[in-house]
Amino acid sequence: MPVDATEYAAALGQYAAGVCLLTVRDGIDDVGTTVSSVMSVSAAPPLVAVGLTAAGYPAEVLEEVGSCALTVLAAPHAIIASRFSSAGRPSARHLLETVPWTRAPASEAIVLDGGLSALDCRLERLVEAGDHVLALLEVVQVLPGDPVGVPLLRHRGRYVDPTGSAAGRA
């Protein structure tokens, strides 16, 4: 019996996950997307895996450019997370016109100020996974952030803080 897509989404929505902003800088523009499927894979060498929509532009640009940055978002970043999860969004720089950010040293991708931490990464490989790809990323530099900030979580289709209070729309 096939799994019902709505039931599947509802079941996984019960799992609270941290939220990151993945950004890629290509020669023309900056691309970004909100991700909540981030997993530590290895400490030696330092590797993380990130789930991306296979047919999405961020996965295409990441494969072409070969590097990116991941900013671990804090609860006050809920509005930014919503902007980057919307379909048809403009470039990352336009979405961040009023938000302070810097560039990661190796990838030159955008890193948000006020994030809990950030990772400057090199693409190791993309692995097909149904309608998504897993981007296996080698961490080339850890960028410190706010060590006492409150994390942004995604739970039941909403952005929340660790107490479960709404932090914005998912």
Backbone as a printed PyTorch tensor [residue, N CA C, xyz], in Angstrom:
tensor([[[  0.8430,  -1.1760,   0.0000],
         [  0.0000,   0.0000,   0.0000],
         [  0.8920,   1.2430,   0.0000]],

        [[  0.6730,   2.1590,  -0.9530],
         [  1.5060,   3.3680,  -1.0050],
         [  1.2630,   4.2780,   0.2030]],

        [[  2.3030,   4.9820,   0.5630],
         [  2.2150,   5.9350,   1.6710],
         [  1.5200,   7.1930,   1.1720]],

        [[  0.5410,   7.6690,   1.9290],
         [ -0.1690,   8.8970,   1.5950],
         [  0.7590,  10.0920,   1.8170]],

        [[  0.9140,  10.9340,   0.7870],
         [  1.8420,  12.0750,   0.8600],
         [  1.4750,  13.0450,   1.9740]],

        [[  0.1920,  13.2730,   2.2030],
         [ -0.2390,  14.2010,   3.2550],
         [  0.0940,  13.6440,   4.6380]],

        [[ -0.1580,  12.3440,   4.8270],
         [  0.1640,  11.7110,   6.1060],
         [  1.6750,  11.7090,   6.3500]],

        [[  2.4260,  11.4540,   5.2800],
         [  3.8830,  11.4530,   5.3790],
         [  4.3970,  12.8230,   5.8130]],

        [[  3.9120,  13.8750,   5.1490],
         [  4.3310,  15.2440,   5.4930],
         [  3.9310,  15.5980,   6.9210]],

        [[  2.7320,  15.2000,   7.3330],
         [  2.2610,  15.5010,   8.6930],
         [  3.1160,  14.7670,   9.7330]],

        [[  3.4640,  13.5270,   9.4530],
         [  4.2820,  12.7630,  10.3980],
         [  5.6540,  13.4000,  10.5700]],

        [[  6.3030,  13.7720,   9.4640],
         [  7.6240,  14.3950,   9.5650],
         [  7.5450,  15.8170,  10.1110]],

        [[  6.3890,  16.4610,   9.9680],
         [  6.2020,  17.7940,  10.5380],
         [  6.2690,  17.7930,  12.0590]],

        [[  6.1060,  16.6260,  12.6690],
         [  6.2020,  16.5090,  14.1190],
         [  7.6480,  16.6070,  14.6050]],

        [[  8.5880,  16.4480,  13.6790],
         [ 10.0000,  16.4930,  14.0260],
         [ 10.4840,  17.9360,  13.9360]],

        [[ 10.8720,  18.5060,  15.0630],
         [ 11.4000,  19.8710,  15.0670],
         [ 12.8260,  19.8500,  14.5370]],

        [[ 13.1110,  20.7310,  13.6010],
         [ 14.4330,  20.7670,  12.9810],
         [ 14.9630,  22.1900,  12.9760]],

        [[ 16.2720,  22.3100,  13.1410],
         [ 16.9120,  23.6070,  13.0170],
         [ 16.8020,  24.1180,  11.5920]],

        [[ 16.9270,  25.4110,  11.4330],
         [ 16.7740,  26.0370,  10.1240],
         [ 18.0740,  26.7470,   9.7510]],

        [[ 18.5110,  26.5080,   8.5170],
         [ 19.7140,  27.1510,   7.9950],
         [ 19.3790,  27.8850,   6.7040]],

        [[ 20.2130,  28.8300,   6.3620],
         [ 20.1420,  29.4940,   5.0680],
         [ 21.3520,  29.0420,   4.2780]],

        [[ 21.1060,  28.3650,   3.1470],
         [ 22.1760,  27.9550,   2.2540],
         [ 22.2840,  29.0070,   1.1680]],

        [[ 23.4770,  29.5290,   0.9550],
         [ 23.7000,  30.5480,  -0.0720],
         [ 24.8480,  30.1290,  -0.9800]],

        [[ 24.7200,  30.5180,  -2.2380],
         [ 25.7240,  30.2200,  -3.2520],
         [ 25.9720,  31.5000,  -4.0290]],

        [[ 27.2440,  31.7840,  -4.2720],
         [ 27.5870,  32.9430,  -5.1040],
         [ 28.1450,  32.4320,  -6.4200]],

        [[ 27.4560,  32.7940,  -7.5050],
         [ 28.0370,  32.4710,  -8.7980],
         [ 28.5780,  33.7640,  -9.3950]],

        [[ 29.0470,  33.7400, -10.6090],
         [ 29.6610,  34.9230, -11.1990],
         [ 28.6980,  36.0540, -11.4680]],

        [[ 27.3960,  35.7800, -11.4130],
         [ 26.3960,  36.7850, -11.7680],
         [ 25.6270,  37.2940, -10.5580]],

        [[ 25.2320,  36.3960,  -9.6760],
         [ 24.3100,  36.7680,  -8.6170],
         [ 24.5210,  35.8810,  -7.3950]],

        [[ 23.6940,  36.0790,  -6.3850],
         [ 23.6710,  35.2430,  -5.1990],
         [ 22.3470,  34.4980,  -5.1720]],

        [[ 22.4030,  33.2290,  -4.8070],
         [ 21.2250,  32.3850,  -4.7250],
         [ 21.1470,  31.8620,  -3.3050]],

        [[ 19.9450,  31.7450,  -2.7710],
         [ 19.7950,  31.2180,  -1.4260],
         [ 18.5000,  30.4690,  -1.2500]],

        [[ 18.4890,  29.5700,  -0.2840],
         [ 17.2780,  28.8360,   0.0550],
         [ 17.3190,  28.4410,   1.5240]],

        [[ 16.1610,  28.3780,   2.1270],
         [ 16.0340,  27.9240,   3.5030],
         [ 16.0640,  26.4000,   3.5040]],

        [[ 16.8310,  25.8140,   4.4150],
         [ 16.8930,  24.3590,   4.5280],
         [ 16.7400,  23.9450,   5.9870]],

        [[ 15.9970,  22.8730,   6.2010],
         [ 15.8840,  22.3280,   7.5590],
         [ 16.3180,  20.8670,   7.5880]],

        [[ 16.7450,  20.3560,   6.4510],
         [ 17.2670,  18.9840,   6.4090],
         [ 18.7890,  19.0580,   6.2870]],

        [[ 19.4240,  19.3140,   7.4290],
         [ 20.8810,  19.4290,   7.5180],
         [ 21.3340,  18.3890,   8.5380]],

        [[ 22.3840,  17.6690,   8.1900],
         [ 22.8390,  16.6000,   9.0690],
         [ 24.3630,  16.5530,   9.0980]],

        [[ 24.9180,  16.4160,  10.2890],
         [ 26.3460,  16.1660,  10.4310],
         [ 26.6120,  14.7450,   9.9530]],

        [[ 27.6050,  14.5780,   9.0800],
         [ 27.9160,  13.2710,   8.5190],
         [ 29.2180,  12.7170,   9.0910]],

        [[ 30.2360,  13.5670,   9.2090],
         [ 31.5520,  13.1010,   9.6350],
         [ 32.3140,  14.2420,  10.2970]],

        [[ 33.1060,  13.8970,  11.3140],
         [ 33.9610,  14.8910,  11.9560],
         [ 35.3410,  14.9390,  11.3110]],

        [[ 35.7810,  13.8030,  10.7480],
         [ 37.1010,  13.7470,  10.1320],
         [ 37.0170,  12.9450,   8.8340]],

        [[ 36.9110,  13.5860,   7.7020],
         [ 36.8950,  15.0280,   7.5010],
         [ 35.5260,  15.6040,   7.8670]],

        [[ 35.4640,  16.8960,   8.1460],
         [ 34.1770,  17.4990,   8.5140],
         [ 33.2410,  17.5610,   7.3010]],

        [[ 32.1430,  16.8120,   7.3840],
         [ 31.1600,  16.7590,   6.3020],
         [ 29.7590,  16.9570,   6.8550]],

        [[ 28.9340,  17.6790,   6.1060],
         [ 27.5130,  17.7990,   6.3960],
         [ 26.7440,  17.4250,   5.1360]],

        [[ 25.5000,  17.0020,   5.3210],
         [ 24.6140,  16.7180,   4.2000],
         [ 23.4170,  17.6510,   4.2950]],

        [[ 22.9830,  18.1550,   3.1490],
         [ 21.8490,  19.0720,   3.0810],
         [ 20.9030,  18.5660,   1.9990]],

        [[ 19.6160,  18.4990,   2.3180],
         [ 18.6170,  18.0950,   1.3420],
         [ 18.1190,  19.2960,   0.5550]],

        [[ 18.1290,  19.1700,  -0.7770],
         [ 17.6550,  20.2370,  -1.6660],
         [ 16.7150,  19.6460,  -2.7080]],

        [[ 15.7320,  20.4150,  -3.1350],
         [ 14.8490,  19.9830,  -4.2110],
         [ 15.6810,  19.7520,  -5.4650]],

        [[ 15.5700,  18.5630,  -6.0370],
         [ 16.4080,  18.1910,  -7.1810],
         [ 16.2210,  19.1280,  -8.3650]],

        [[ 14.9930,  19.5280,  -8.6280],
         [ 14.7160,  20.3740,  -9.7860],
         [ 14.8580,  21.8590,  -9.4730]],

        [[ 15.3060,  22.1880,  -8.2660],
         [ 15.3940,  23.5890,  -7.8580],
         [ 16.6560,  24.2740,  -8.3440]],

        [[ 16.5370,  25.5750,  -8.5150],
         [ 17.6650,  26.3820,  -8.9760],
         [ 18.8490,  26.3610,  -8.0080]],

        [[ 18.6230,  26.4070,  -6.6630],
         [ 19.7790,  26.3620,  -5.7580],
         [ 20.6480,  25.1120,  -5.9540]],

        [[ 20.0330,  23.9480,  -6.1550],
         [ 20.8130,  22.7260,  -6.3780],
         [ 21.5980,  22.8200,  -7.6790]],

        [[ 20.9780,  23.3840,  -8.7040],
         [ 21.6440,  23.5370, -10.0050],
         [ 22.8680,  24.4490,  -9.8880]],

        [[ 22.6960,  25.5830,  -9.2180],
         [ 23.7990,  26.5360,  -9.0830],
         [ 24.8920,  25.9660,  -8.1850]],

        [[ 24.5160,  25.2860,  -7.1030],
         [ 25.5070,  24.6730,  -6.2240],
         [ 26.3500,  23.6620,  -6.9970]],

        [[ 25.7080,  22.8510,  -7.8230],
         [ 26.4540,  21.8640,  -8.6060],
         [ 27.4180,  22.5560,  -9.5700]],

        [[ 26.9870,  23.6520, -10.1600],
         [ 27.8250,  24.3830, -11.1150],
         [ 28.9880,  25.0960, -10.4270]],

        [[ 28.7160,  25.7640,  -9.3060],
         [ 29.7270,  26.5830,  -8.6180],
         [ 30.6450,  25.7330,  -7.7370]],

        [[ 30.0720,  24.7660,  -7.0240],
         [ 30.8760,  23.8640,  -6.2160],
         [ 31.1930,  24.3170,  -4.8160]],

        [[ 30.5770,  25.4000,  -4.3510],
         [ 30.8030,  25.8560,  -2.9770],
         [ 29.5940,  26.6380,  -2.4930]],

        [[ 29.4730,  26.7490,  -1.1680],
         [ 28.3270,  27.4460,  -0.5830],
         [ 28.6380,  27.7920,   0.8660]],

        [[ 27.7090,  28.4920,   1.4870],
         [ 27.7830,  28.7630,   2.9250],
         [ 26.4540,  28.3730,   3.5510]],

        [[ 26.5120,  27.9250,   4.7860],
         [ 25.3210,  27.6080,   5.5710],
         [ 25.3420,  28.4810,   6.8120]],

        [[ 24.3180,  29.2910,   7.0000],
         [ 24.1680,  30.0730,   8.2310],
         [ 23.1130,  29.3940,   9.0870]],

        [[ 23.4530,  29.0560,  10.3350],
         [ 22.4860,  28.5000,  11.2760],
         [ 21.6620,  29.6760,  11.8040]],

        [[ 20.3650,  29.6670,  11.4970],
         [ 19.5260,  30.8320,  11.7970],
         [ 19.0830,  30.8790,  13.2550]],

        [[ 18.9800,  32.1100,  13.7460],
         [ 18.4600,  32.3900,  15.0820],
         [ 16.9780,  32.7370,  14.9670]],

        [[ 16.2460,  32.6340,  16.0710],
         [ 14.8050,  32.8920,  16.0730],
         [ 14.4310,  34.2300,  15.4200]],

        [[ 15.1990,  35.3110,  15.6160],
         [ 14.8300,  36.5630,  14.9610],
         [ 14.9280,  36.5320,  13.4260]],

        [[ 15.4930,  35.4580,  12.8540],
         [ 15.6120,  35.3380,  11.4020],
         [ 14.3770,  34.7140,  10.7490]],

        [[ 13.2730,  34.5550,  11.4820],
         [ 12.0890,  33.8710,  10.9360],
         [ 11.5790,  34.5190,   9.6520]],

        [[ 11.5400,  35.8290,   9.6000],
         [ 11.0430,  36.5120,   8.4020],
         [ 11.9720,  36.2510,   7.2240]],

        [[ 13.2690,  36.2570,   7.4700],
         [ 14.2370,  35.9790,   6.4050],
         [ 14.0580,  34.5380,   5.9190]],

        [[ 13.8760,  33.6080,   6.8500],
         [ 13.6600,  32.2070,   6.4670],
         [ 12.4210,  32.0950,   5.5850]],

        [[ 11.3700,  32.8030,   5.9230],
         [ 10.1410,  32.7780,   5.1050],
         [ 10.3980,  33.3440,   3.7180]],

        [[ 11.1520,  34.4120,   3.6330],
         [ 11.4670,  35.0030,   2.3210],
         [ 12.1690,  33.9970,   1.4220]],

        [[ 13.1120,  33.2620,   1.9860],
         [ 13.9200,  32.3400,   1.1920],
         [ 13.2230,  31.0070,   0.9310]],

        [[ 12.0890,  30.7650,   1.5720],
         [ 11.3600,  29.5260,   1.3000],
         [ 10.2130,  29.7570,   0.3230]],

        [[ 10.0240,  30.9920,  -0.1160],
         [  8.9410,  31.3210,  -1.0490],
         [  9.3570,  31.0200,  -2.4820]],

        [[  8.4180,  30.4890,  -3.2530],
         [  8.6860,  30.2140,  -4.6720],
         [  8.8150,  31.5290,  -5.4290]],

        [[  9.6410,  31.5350,  -6.4590],
         [  9.7750,  32.7170,  -7.3110],
         [ 10.4790,  33.8760,  -6.6490]],

        [[ 11.2880,  33.5920,  -5.6530],
         [ 11.9650,  34.6570,  -4.9140],
         [ 13.0430,  35.3220,  -5.7750]],

        [[ 13.2980,  36.6140,  -5.5150],
         [ 14.3930,  37.2920,  -6.2310],
         [ 15.7450,  36.8550,  -5.6750]],

        [[ 16.8040,  37.4750,  -6.1540],
         [ 18.1450,  37.0980,  -5.7190],
         [ 18.3190,  37.3280,  -4.2150]],

        [[ 19.2870,  36.6150,  -3.6610],
         [ 19.5460,  36.7020,  -2.2190],
         [ 19.8640,  38.1250,  -1.7930]],

        [[ 20.6530,  38.8310,  -2.6000],
         [ 21.0130,  40.2060,  -2.2080],
         [ 19.7860,  41.0990,  -2.1200]],

        [[ 18.8020,  40.9060,  -2.9980],
         [ 17.5810,  41.7180,  -2.9400],
         [ 16.7510,  41.3740,  -1.7070]],

        [[ 16.7180,  40.0960,  -1.3420],
         [ 15.9690,  39.6910,  -0.1530],
         [ 16.6260,  40.1710,   1.1380]],

        [[ 17.9060,  40.5050,   1.0630],
         [ 18.6620,  40.8930,   2.2520],
         [ 19.0780,  42.3670,   2.2350]],

        [[ 18.3840,  43.1880,   1.4530],
         [ 18.7870,  44.6000,   1.3230],
         [ 18.8690,  45.3300,   2.6520]],

        [[ 18.0150,  44.9790,   3.6050],
         [ 18.0100,  45.6830,   4.8950],
         [ 18.6190,  44.8350,   6.0140]],

        [[ 19.2430,  43.7170,   5.6650],
         [ 19.7760,  42.7820,   6.6520],
         [ 21.3020,  42.7730,   6.5520]],

        [[ 22.0030,  42.9240,   7.6790],
         [ 23.4710,  42.9000,   7.6260],
         [ 24.0020,  41.4890,   7.3360]],

        [[ 25.0050,  41.4270,   6.4720],
         [ 25.6400,  40.1610,   6.1160],
         [ 27.0630,  40.4170,   5.6580]],

        [[ 27.8290,  39.3350,   5.6220],
         [ 29.2020,  39.3750,   5.1150],
         [ 29.3490,  38.2170,   4.1310]],

        [[ 30.5550,  38.0380,   3.6160],
         [ 30.8210,  36.9260,   2.7090],
         [ 31.7730,  35.9370,   3.3690]],

        [[ 31.5110,  34.6620,   3.1580],
         [ 32.3970,  33.6150,   3.6630],
         [ 33.7200,  33.6870,   2.9030]],

        [[ 34.8380,  33.4460,   3.5860],
         [ 36.1450,  33.6200,   2.9470],
         [ 36.3930,  32.7340,   1.7170]],

        [[ 36.0860,  31.4440,   1.7870],
         [ 36.4100,  30.5420,   0.6720],
         [ 35.3650,  30.5770,  -0.4380]],

        [[ 34.0870,  30.4070,  -0.0890],
         [ 33.0190,  30.3320,  -1.1010],
         [ 32.5620,  31.7030,  -1.5750]],

        [[ 32.8340,  32.7180,  -0.7860],
         [ 32.3470,  34.0840,  -1.0270],
         [ 30.8280,  34.1640,  -1.0350]],

        [[ 30.1540,  33.1660,  -0.4550],
         [ 28.6970,  33.1720,  -0.3400],
         [ 28.2760,  34.0380,   0.8500]],

        [[ 27.0510,  34.4860,   0.8370],
         [ 26.5060,  35.3420,   1.8960],
         [ 26.3800,  34.5590,   3.2050]],

        [[ 26.8000,  35.2020,   4.3010],
         [ 26.6170,  34.6960,   5.6600],
         [ 25.8950,  35.7930,   6.4360]],

        [[ 24.7620,  35.4550,   7.0460],
         [ 23.9950,  36.4540,   7.7920],
         [ 24.6590,  36.8100,   9.1050]],

        [[ 24.6550,  38.0930,   9.4310],
         [ 25.0650,  38.5340,  10.7590],
         [ 23.9930,  38.0620,  11.7450]],

        [[ 24.4020,  37.7150,  12.9430],
         [ 23.4460,  37.3050,  13.9710],
         [ 23.0820,  35.8350,  13.9190]],

        [[ 23.6550,  35.0860,  12.9740],
         [ 23.4270,  33.6400,  12.9470],
         [ 24.1220,  32.9860,  14.1280]],

        [[ 23.6710,  31.7900,  14.4790],
         [ 24.2780,  31.0930,  15.6140],
         [ 25.6710,  30.5940,  15.2660]],

        [[ 25.8770,  30.2510,  14.0150],
         [ 27.1790,  29.8890,  13.4740],
         [ 27.0250,  29.8160,  11.9640]],

        [[ 28.1280,  29.5810,  11.2750],
         [ 28.0720,  29.4130,   9.8170],
         [ 29.1800,  28.4770,   9.3870]],

        [[ 28.9560,  27.8270,   8.2590],
         [ 29.9320,  26.9070,   7.6920],
         [ 30.2230,  27.3330,   6.2610]],

        [[ 31.4840,  27.4470,   5.9480],
         [ 31.9310,  27.7260,   4.5830],
         [ 32.2620,  26.3610,   3.9870]],

        [[ 31.6430,  26.0100,   2.8650],
         [ 31.6840,  24.6290,   2.3820],
         [ 32.0700,  24.5010,   0.9180]],

        [[ 32.6120,  23.3230,   0.6140],
         [ 32.9130,  22.9210,  -0.7510],
         [ 32.0550,  21.6920,  -1.0480]],

        [[ 31.4340,  21.6710,  -2.2220],
         [ 30.5940,  20.5370,  -2.6080],
         [ 31.4590,  19.3100,  -2.8810]],

        [[ 31.2110,  18.2600,  -2.1330],
         [ 31.8940,  16.9830,  -2.3490],
         [ 31.1890,  16.2260,  -3.4820]],

        [[ 29.8530,  16.1030,  -3.3670],
         [ 29.0500,  15.4920,  -4.4340],
         [ 27.5700,  15.6460,  -4.1320]],

        [[ 26.7550,  15.4740,  -5.1740],
         [ 25.3030,  15.4290,  -5.0500],
         [ 24.8640,  13.9800,  -5.2170]],

        [[ 23.9560,  13.5480,  -4.3690],
         [ 23.4330,  12.1910,  -4.4140],
         [ 21.9320,  12.2700,  -4.6840]],

        [[ 21.4750,  11.6210,  -5.7470],
         [ 20.0440,  11.6240,  -6.0590],
         [ 19.2800,  10.9060,  -4.9580]],

        [[ 18.1440,  11.4930,  -4.5560],
         [ 17.3080,  10.9210,  -3.5000],
         [ 15.8520,  11.2610,  -3.7900]],

        [[ 15.2300,  10.5310,  -4.6990],
         [ 13.8350,  10.7960,  -5.0600],
         [ 13.7120,  12.1470,  -5.7270]],

        [[ 12.7990,  12.9790,  -5.2320],
         [ 12.6090,  14.3130,  -5.8120],
         [ 13.5730,  15.3440,  -5.2240]],

        [[ 14.5170,  14.8820,  -4.4290],
         [ 15.5360,  15.7370,  -3.8210],
         [ 16.9340,  15.2370,  -4.1700]],

        [[ 17.9210,  16.0210,  -3.8300],
         [ 19.3120,  15.5920,  -3.8530],
         [ 19.8880,  15.8600,  -2.4750]],

        [[ 20.8180,  15.0140,  -2.0780],
         [ 21.5800,  15.2740,  -0.8720],
         [ 22.9020,  15.8810,  -1.3120]],

        [[ 23.1460,  17.0890,  -0.8560],
         [ 24.4200,  17.7430,  -1.1390],
         [ 25.3650,  17.3780,  -0.0130]],

        [[ 26.3980,  16.6350,  -0.3380],
         [ 27.4170,  16.2830,   0.6390],
         [ 28.4730,  17.3700,   0.5780]],

        [[ 28.6280,  18.0990,   1.6800],
         [ 29.4760,  19.2850,   1.7230],
         [ 30.6530,  19.0890,   2.6720]],

        [[ 31.8550,  19.3970,   2.2010],
         [ 33.0240,  19.4160,   3.0660],
         [ 33.1230,  20.8030,   3.6920]],

        [[ 33.2060,  20.8520,   5.0070],
         [ 33.3320,  22.1250,   5.7180],
         [ 34.7960,  22.5530,   5.6380]],

        [[ 35.0450,  23.7050,   5.0060],
         [ 36.4130,  24.1940,   4.8870],
         [ 36.7450,  25.2280,   5.9610]],

        [[ 35.7020,  25.8340,   6.5430],
         [ 35.9250,  26.7740,   7.6430],
         [ 34.6430,  26.9200,   8.4500]],

        [[ 34.8130,  26.9410,   9.7670],
         [ 33.7050,  27.2300,  10.6800],
         [ 33.7870,  28.7070,  11.0210]],

        [[ 32.6710,  29.4050,  10.8450],
         [ 32.6170,  30.8400,  11.1300],
         [ 31.8000,  31.0430,  12.3950]],

        [[ 32.3870,  31.6390,  13.4170],
         [ 31.6660,  31.7960,  14.6830],
         [ 30.4730,  32.7250,  14.5240]],

        [[ 29.5180,  32.5190,  15.3870],
         [ 28.3160,  33.3550,  15.3910],
         [ 27.9640,  33.7310,  16.8040]],

        [[ 26.6790,  33.8340,  17.0720],
         [ 26.1680,  34.2020,  18.3850],
         [ 26.0430,  32.9370,  19.2350]],

        [[ 26.9560,  32.7130,  20.1820],
         [ 26.9580,  31.4560,  20.9400],
         [ 25.8170,  31.3240,  21.9440]],

        [[ 25.0970,  32.3930,  22.2110],
         [ 24.0020,  32.3240,  23.1870],
         [ 22.6500,  32.6510,  22.5630]],

        [[ 22.6000,  32.7900,  21.2430],
         [ 21.3480,  33.1090,  20.5780],
         [ 20.3370,  31.9730,  20.6680]],

        [[ 19.0820,  32.3080,  20.4260],
         [ 17.9860,  31.3430,  20.4540],
         [ 17.8040,  30.7870,  19.0470]],

        [[ 17.8130,  29.4550,  18.8650],
         [ 17.7090,  28.8920,  17.5200],
         [ 16.3110,  29.0210,  16.9200]],

        [[ 16.2790,  29.0940,  15.6090],
         [ 15.0310,  29.0390,  14.8540],
         [ 14.7840,  27.5840,  14.5120]],

        [[ 13.5750,  27.1070,  14.7690],
         [ 13.1950,  25.7280,  14.4740],
         [ 12.0020,  25.7150,  13.5190]],

        [[ 11.8760,  24.6200,  12.7780],
         [ 10.6930,  24.4000,  11.9470],
         [  9.9660,  23.2060,  12.5460]],

        [[  8.6880,  23.4260,  12.9010],
         [  7.8880,  22.3870,  13.5440],
         [  6.4400,  22.5490,  13.1170]],

        [[  5.8590,  21.4650,  12.6200],
         [  4.4570,  21.4750,  12.1690],
         [  4.1930,  22.5570,  11.1330]],

        [[  5.1680,  22.7690,  10.2410],
         [  4.9980,  23.7250,   9.1550],
         [  5.1340,  25.1780,   9.5540]],

        [[  5.6220,  25.4250,  10.7840],
         [  5.7900,  26.8080,  11.2470],
         [  7.1990,  27.0040,  11.7660]],

        [[  7.6400,  28.2420,  11.7570],
         [  8.9000,  28.5880,  12.3990],
         [  8.5940,  28.9200,  13.8520]],

        [[  9.3260,  28.2740,  14.7610],
         [  9.1050,  28.4500,  16.1910],
         [ 10.4440,  28.6160,  16.8940]],

        [[ 10.3810,  29.1200,  18.1300],
         [ 11.5760,  29.1310,  18.9660],
         [ 11.5500,  27.8450,  19.8100]],

        [[ 12.5620,  27.5800,  20.6030],
         [ 12.5920,  26.3210,  21.3570],
         [ 11.4420,  26.1210,  22.3410]],

        [[ 10.7390,  27.1820,  22.6980],
         [  9.5830,  27.0270,  23.5970],
         [  8.3330,  26.6130,  22.8270]],

        [[  8.4110,  26.6410,  21.5120],
         [  7.2480,  26.3130,  20.6810],
         [  6.4540,  27.5380,  20.2820]],

        [[  6.8820,  28.7200,  20.7250],
         [  6.1840,  29.9490,  20.3590],
         [  6.4710,  30.2890,  18.9060]],

        [[  5.4440,  30.7280,  18.2000],
         [  5.5910,  31.0530,  16.7840],
         [  6.6360,  32.1360,  16.5930]],

        [[  7.5060,  31.9120,  15.6100],
         [  8.5450,  32.8870,  15.2890],
         [  8.2960,  33.4820,  13.9190]],

        [[  7.3280,  32.9680,  13.1550],
         [  7.0280,  33.4550,  11.8110],
         [  6.4210,  32.3320,  10.9840]],

        [[  6.1280,  32.6220,   9.7360],
         [  5.5200,  31.6240,   8.8380],
         [  6.5830,  30.7750,   8.1690]],

        [[  6.3310,  29.4930,   8.0400],
         [  7.2270,  28.5940,   7.3080],
         [  6.8360,  28.5630,   5.8470]]])
